[in-house]
């Protein structure tokens, strides 16, 4: 009986913690970079979360909508079509809206 009760408590704790988890700054940064050319050569600097709102995806999955500011920096530049940027180029963004959806694979 003691083992069963302990197992139930552990399960409830894991379930509670997984429901409350939020995206990390890394998850938010990855989502931001998807909108830029050469995302594999870029990083987000000075990320500031201005606002957070709970919402749902089109399929009813839990989602969080962030309003963020910061800048994107291409450390090695970018030589793609429509994206010829020198190394160290930076582009600021202000009050950008980013929505992340919680799935079985984490926040996307």
Protein Blocks (a to p, Z undefined) as FASTA:
>chain_A
ZZmmmmmmmmmmmmmmmmmpccdfklmmmmmmmmpghkllgccehiacfbdcddddfkop
acdddddddddddfkopabehiaccehiacddehiacdddddfkbcZZ
